[in-house]
Amino acid sequence: MLAGAAARNVAVLDLPRIFTIRESTHRVLNPFTPEKLATLGAAIGLRPGAALLDLACGKGELLCTWARDHGTTGTGVDISTVFLAAARDRAAELGVADRVTFVHGDAGSYVSEQPVDVAACIGATWIGGGVAGTVALLERSVRPGGTILIGEPYWRAEPPSQEAVEACHATSRDDFSSLAGLVEQVHGMGYHLVEMVLADEDSWDRYAAAQWFNMRTWLDANPDDELAGEVRAELVADPLRHVRYRRSLLGWGVFALRKR
């Protein structure tokens, strides 16, 4: 979702409308295809009855498809009322509404009442002020020996300019680590990296290009909306940012961690 701090600063506990416009048809709100999400679920050895927590869960695709495919249970927390409604509809569609629960709230302060087997924050580590803070938050919910999942960007190559940095959803080069730097960071926090599934350029294309289609579809239906000017400008700027910089410079992946 790459919403960043903007999502935390809204007066009412909800996402700004621009996010729901961009991702109106997405099920996975990150540069991660459904196939990669399924690969991740299989890779971490989910078992029937395992309990999951997904902070900033978006439309709940992780919880819903893993409940269907692996017999897990889970709770998702998000501030977007639109995304949570979609998550509940998806749970009903897949026949898992009795195994997953979705909570409207601030994921940055949510701790599970009972320890879970897997605690996740996929693509929203801003809720904890970065990777370290988000892992510390998830530690409060995961059982001893359980798995923490973090979805996080990283630099695939050195950005050549500040323009490139900003095209990659960053304000400074230091906002993201290299892949090696990210692995070093989690090791330094006392974790083993036990699995990872990484996005590729096609993953970025499917995430970003679908946003352009969603925005144009919305714009055609809402040419006089107060957000129309912002959407028009983004439709011009974002494809160029994507092809010039983002798809080659910015990596993204989900990393499975277990405490040493």
Secondary structure, 3 states (H helix, E strand, C coil): CCCHHHHHCCCCCCCCHHHHHHCCCCCCCCCCCHHHHHHHHHHCCCCCCCEEEEECCCCCHHHHHHHHHHCCEEEEEECCHHHHHHHHHHHHHHCCCCCEEEEECCHHHCCCCCCEEEEEEECCHHHHCCHHHHHHHHHCCEEEEEEEEEEEEEECCCCCCHHHHHHCCCCCHHHCCEHHHHHHHHHHCCEEEEEEEECCHHHHHHHHHHHHHHHHHHHHHCCCCCCHHHHHHHHHHHHHHHHHHHHHHEEEEEEEEEEC
